[in-house]
Amino acid sequence: MKSIGIDGGYGIDKITIIKEELPTINSNEVLVKVNAISLNQLDLMLAKGAFEKALPHVLGSDAFGIVEKTGNEVSAFKIGDRVCTHYIQAWESGFLKPEDLKTRLGIEQKGVFSEYIALPEQYLVKAPANLMDAEAAALPLAGITAWEAIVNIGQLKAGQTVLLQGTGGVSIFALQFAKAIGAKVIILSGSDEKLKKAEELGADVMINHTNTSQWAEEVLLATEGLGVDLTLEMSWTGIGQTLQATKFGGRVAVVGMLGGMNAELSVLDVMLKSLSITGVQAGSKASFEAMKQFIEAKNIKPIIDKTFLLSQSSEAFHYFDEGKHFGKVIIHF
Ligand SMILES: NC(=O)c1ccc[n+]([C@@H]2O[C@H](COP(=O)([O-])OP(=O)(O)OC[C@H]3O[C@@H](n4cnc5c(N)ncnc54)[C@H](OP(=O)(O)O)[C@@H]3O)[C@@H](O)[C@H]2O)c1
């Protein structure tokens, strides 16, 4: 079978098709025929050598597929079920534990960008019934991270306001969840075209940060000078403005580090405004199940920017790395 991985060195140009044996299953495992996968910044980081994985290394946290075979002890799934992978596999519910991190797909564990994957049944989640294959493949990392930031950490309520940064996978899921909750969305992007698409999805205030360098002032103007209840921090290069744009007693959910891993911030701002700054690590399986129910109840459809074929994997990764996408990039197997 074919898998997408890194071989022969690090770098996007080293992403290639790796030939592997079909996996066999143990009695507690499920064999899944993968139909679609989605790309994340994590895959790019791995490809560029961030985790210095031994090579060859199969990439991937996000896969959707159909159950093809089940082990004797499997009770939760049957042949033909539509399933998604769960990124931090051992994180079932409650608080994240250090040992859970050893089960992250694509990092500590082999990735799932393969034609077939064999996983213990407790590491899979049934896909939302209202979604097509590519839409379900978009969920595992970006969807659950947006859910964790908006619902569990952010505690966002109807009538409150959230500030989103960028229009990638996590931000666009966050926009959809926030609007379905009844919250107001302020979104930043470097592209007017992408802001137009965000508006079509229900964003209330759109700010192009490339021609509005003091974007925090615009956020304050849009919130009667108070600031937003919740910000999803993606970059850290503008953390000073994030603190300025978030209201007294507000929350900052730390999702990304697109601007780099080091940043300076004003401790005084955090203290004076009594802000809560909380790190996000995707989410638990219980959160995935809750997100699934919400997606079905509200009939939310993940936004797919572009789909590629397995034979176009290299093209797909280059496209994703260029950052032109709005929402998710998918590869069909
Ligand atoms: N904590 C977690 O568990 C977790 C899970 C998933 C992702 N993440 C992280 O969250 C971030 C976003 O992930 P994603 O999947 O949404 O990525 P993505 O789909 O690649 O989207 C990123 C978007 O952010 C904007 N952007 C790019 N560089 C930026 C910068 N330096 N400062 C501000 N915005 C920037 C761009 O949007 P515009 O073109 O519209 O400006 C870009 O399309 C990444 O850092 C990723 O590693 C964390």
The ligand as an SDF file (V2000), in Angstrom:
LIG
                    3D

 48 52  0  0  0  0  0  0  0  0999 V2000
   -2.5010   23.8490   19.8800 N   0  0  0  0  0  0  0  0  0  0  0  0
   -2.9450   22.8970   19.0850 C   0  0  0  0  0  0  0  0  0  0  0  0
   -3.3560   21.8090   19.5130 O   0  0  0  0  0  0  0  0  0  0  0  0
   -2.9780   23.1600   17.6200 C   0  0  0  0  0  0  0  0  0  0  0  0
   -3.7700   22.3810   16.7580 C   0  0  0  0  0  0  0  0  0  0  0  0
   -3.8450   22.7310   15.4150 C   0  0  0  0  0  0  0  0  0  0  0  0
   -3.0880   23.8070   14.9490 C   0  0  0  0  0  0  0  0  0  0  0  0
   -2.3010   24.4960   15.8070 N   0  0  0  0  0  0  0  0  0  0  0  0
   -1.5250   25.6410   15.3670 C   0  0  0  0  0  0  0  0  0  0  0  0
   -2.4410   26.6920   15.0780 O   0  0  0  0  0  0  0  0  0  0  0  0
   -1.9400   27.4850   14.0100 C   0  0  0  0  0  0  0  0  0  0  0  0
   -2.9710   27.5410   12.8990 C   0  0  0  0  0  0  0  0  0  0  0  0
   -3.2170   26.2320   12.4480 O   0  0  0  0  0  0  0  0  0  0  0  0
   -4.1330   25.9930   11.1740 P   0  0  0  0  0  0  0  0  0  0  0  0
   -4.3060   24.5410   11.0280 O   0  0  0  0  0  0  0  0  0  0  0  0
   -5.3340   26.8320   11.2280 O   0  0  0  0  0  0  0  0  0  0  0  0
   -3.1310   26.5520   10.0550 O   0  0  0  0  0  0  0  0  0  0  0  0
   -3.4200   26.9720    8.5740 P   0  0  0  0  0  0  0  0  0  0  0  0
   -4.6170   26.2810    8.0400 O   0  0  0  0  0  0  0  0  0  0  0  0
   -2.1520   26.8360    7.8320 O   0  0  0  0  0  0  0  0  0  0  0  0
   -3.8080   28.5280    8.6810 O   0  0  0  0  0  0  0  0  0  0  0  0
   -2.9270   29.4910    9.1450 C   0  0  0  0  0  0  0  0  0  0  0  0
   -3.4440   30.8730    8.7070 C   0  0  0  0  0  0  0  0  0  0  0  0
   -2.9820   31.8480    9.6530 O   0  0  0  0  0  0  0  0  0  0  0  0
   -2.6310   33.0360    8.9820 C   0  0  0  0  0  0  0  0  0  0  0  0
   -1.1960   33.2960    9.2580 N   0  0  0  0  0  0  0  0  0  0  0  0
   -0.1120   32.8010    8.6570 C   0  0  0  0  0  0  0  0  0  0  0  0
    1.0090   33.2440    9.2310 N   0  0  0  0  0  0  0  0  0  0  0  0
    0.6210   34.0430   10.2360 C   0  0  0  0  0  0  0  0  0  0  0  0
    1.3040   34.8130   11.2080 C   0  0  0  0  0  0  0  0  0  0  0  0
    2.6370   34.8370   11.2830 N   0  0  0  0  0  0  0  0  0  0  0  0
    0.5630   35.5190   12.1040 N   0  0  0  0  0  0  0  0  0  0  0  0
   -0.7940   35.5040   12.0530 C   0  0  0  0  0  0  0  0  0  0  0  0
   -1.4910   34.7760   11.1610 N   0  0  0  0  0  0  0  0  0  0  0  0
   -0.7960   34.0550   10.2760 C   0  0  0  0  0  0  0  0  0  0  0  0
   -2.9230   32.8520    7.5020 C   0  0  0  0  0  0  0  0  0  0  0  0
   -4.2560   33.3260    7.2890 O   0  0  0  0  0  0  0  0  0  0  0  0
   -4.5360   34.6250    6.3820 P   0  0  0  0  0  0  0  0  0  0  0  0
   -3.9220   34.3410    5.0510 O   0  0  0  0  0  0  0  0  0  0  0  0
   -6.0010   34.7560    6.3800 O   0  0  0  0  0  0  0  0  0  0  0  0
   -3.8670   35.8010    7.0810 O   0  0  0  0  0  0  0  0  0  0  0  0
   -2.9050   31.3270    7.3770 C   0  0  0  0  0  0  0  0  0  0  0  0
   -3.7000   30.8560    6.3420 O   0  0  0  0  0  0  0  0  0  0  0  0
   -0.6070   26.8520   13.6200 C   0  0  0  0  0  0  0  0  0  0  0  0
    0.4260   27.4980   14.3400 O   0  0  0  0  0  0  0  0  0  0  0  0
   -0.7350   25.4240   14.1050 C   0  0  0  0  0  0  0  0  0  0  0  0
    0.5130   24.8140   14.3530 O   0  0  0  0  0  0  0  0  0  0  0  0
   -2.2460   24.1890   17.1270 C   0  0  0  0  0  0  0  0  0  0  0  0
  1  2  1  0
  2  3  2  0
  2  4  1  0
  4  5  1  0
  4 48  2  0
  5  6  2  0
  6  7  1  0
  7  8  2  0
  8  9  1  0
  8 48  1  0
  9 10  1  0
  9 46  1  0
 10 11  1  0
 11 12  1  0
 11 44  1  0
 12 13  1  0
 13 14  1  0
 14 15  2  0
 14 16  1  0
 14 17  1  0
 17 18  1  0
 18 19  2  0
 18 20  1  0
 18 21  1  0
 21 22  1  0
 22 23  1  0
 23 24  1  0
 23 42  1  0
 24 25  1  0
 25 26  1  0
 25 36  1  0
 26 27  1  0
 26 35  1  0
 27 28  2  0
 28 29  1  0
 29 30  1  0
 29 35  2  0
 30 31  1  0
 30 32  2  0
 32 33  1  0
 33 34  2  0
 34 35  1  0
 36 37  1  0
 36 42  1  0
 37 38  1  0
 38 39  2  0
 38 40  1  0
 38 41  1  0
 42 43  1  0
 44 45  1  0
 44 46  1  0
 46 47  1  0
M  CHG  2   8   1  16  -1
M  END
$$$$
